[in-house]
């Protein structure tokens, strides 16, 4: 009887040892999984933070350039006409307000769970917005030998949209042409109705792109063979914003035959397509 009790005790001890061993293995797997999830979360957080910093740098660069240009003219004493001086100061204030609004919206977007922007829409004259953006950026364009021309419709075109977001879109598209044309030339912007939508086309006479690269220009951080200094986020951000408005953006180009960016927007930004 004592032998049976001893054997039974040994069997129980072995079973407990095996159970404890499997328990420790399971605990080890759980700890390993937790470490891997933590590392992945840290990587995702770092990537999101880098994208946020890049978005700030990209969004602020052109407004700062415009403010700097007008400030240099005023500081240099070249503008003696008081009315012109007031106009330039007004433009500096407008761009400062724009930067504040842009930064606040970037913070809002960074907290959003969706990759689409939260829009703050209101009725706006799309032609007036395109003309204002082109006017603000024209001095920087002329410095590199690029002129901007606008062909506007006969009638006023009012759409429901987010003025801050669309201003960023137009800045990004025009700036992209200026950077990648590869030579002096022209950017022509046409605004027209397309059924119930409005179509804005940005055409430049630069070097253009081949089909393979053209298909990637709206990808996140893509920089093609003609890449310049920058984040490669401009057209990607433009695509996100246009999509949030329920619109479409696409490009057409051939090597040495310029680039065309098409933006089609609905009259009312209600839901993405």
Long-range contacts (C-beta under 8 A, 24 or more apart in sequence): 48-110, 51-220, 51-233, 52-106, 52-110, 54-221, 54-231, 54-233, 55-106, 55-109, 55-233, 55-237, 56-103, 56-106, 57-231, 58-172, 58-230, 58-231, 58-233, 58-234, 58-237, 59-102, 59-103, 59-106, 59-168, 59-237, 60-99, 60-102, 60-103, 62-137, 62-140, 62-171, 62-175, 63-95, 63-96, 63-98, 63-99, 63-102, 64-99, 65-140, 66-91, 66-95, 66-136, 66-137, 66-139, 66-140, 67-92, 67-95, 67-96, 69-139, 69-140, 91-136, 95-136, 98-164, 98-167, 101-164, 102-164, 102-168, 105-164, 105-165, 115-240, 116-240, 116-243, 116-244, 116-272, 117-162, 117-165, 117-240, 117-241, 117-244, 119-161, 119-162, 119-165, 119-244, 119-245, 119-269, 120-162, 120-164, 121-160, 121-161, 121-162, 121-268, 121-269, 122-160, 122-161, 122-162, 122-163, 123-158, 123-159, 123-160, 124-158, 124-159, 124-160, 124-161, 124-163, 124-166, 125-156, 125-157, 125-158, 126-157, 126-158, 126-159, 126-161, 126-166, 126-191, 126-198, 126-200, 126-265, 127-152, 127-153, 127-156, 127-157, 127-191, 129-163, 129-166, 129-167, 129-170, 130-170, 130-189, 130-191, 130-200, 133-167, 133-170, 133-171, 133-174, 134-170, 134-174, 134-189, 137-171, 137-174, 137-175, 137-178, 140-178, 141-174, 141-178, 141-187, 144-178, 144-184, 145-183, 145-184, 145-185, 146-177, 146-178, 146-181, 146-184, 146-185, 146-186, 146-187, 146-204, 147-185, 147-186, 147-187, 148-174, 148-186, 148-187, 148-188, 148-189, 149-186, 149-187, 149-188, 149-189, 150-188, 150-189, 150-190, 150-191, 151-188, 151-189, 151-190, 151-191, 152-191, 153-191, 153-192, 153-193, 157-191, 157-193, 157-198, 158-267, 159-198, 159-265, 159-266, 159-267, 159-268, 159-269, 160-267, 160-268, 160-269, 161-245, 161-265, 161-269, 162-241, 162-244, 162-245, 162-269, 165-241, 165-244, 165-245, 166-241, 166-245, 166-265, 168-237, 168-238, 168-241, 169-237, 169-238, 169-241, 169-242, 169-249, 169-263, 170-200, 172-234, 172-235, 172-237, 172-238, 173-202, 173-234, 173-235, 173-238, 173-261, 173-263, 174-202, 175-234, 176-234, 176-235, 176-261, 177-202, 177-204, 177-206, 177-259, 177-261, 179-228, 179-230, 180-206, 180-207, 180-224, 180-226, 180-228, 180-259, 181-205, 181-206, 181-207, 181-259, 182-206, 182-207, 182-226, 183-207, 194-264, 196-266, 196-267, 197-247, 197-264, 197-265, 197-266, 197-267, 198-264, 198-265, 198-267, 199-262, 199-263, 199-264, 200-262, 200-263, 200-264, 200-265, 201-260, 201-261, 201-262, 201-263, 202-260, 202-261, 202-263, 203-258, 203-259, 203-260, 204-258, 204-259, 204-260, 205-258, 206-258, 206-259, 207-255, 207-256, 207-258, 208-253, 208-254, 208-255, 208-256, 208-257, 208-258, 208-259, 209-253, 209-255, 209-259, 210-254, 210-255, 214-251, 214-252, 214-253, 217-251, 218-249, 218-251, 235-261, 243-272, 243-273, 244-269, 244-272, 245-269, 245-272, 246-270, 246-271, 246-272, 246-273, 247-273, 248-273
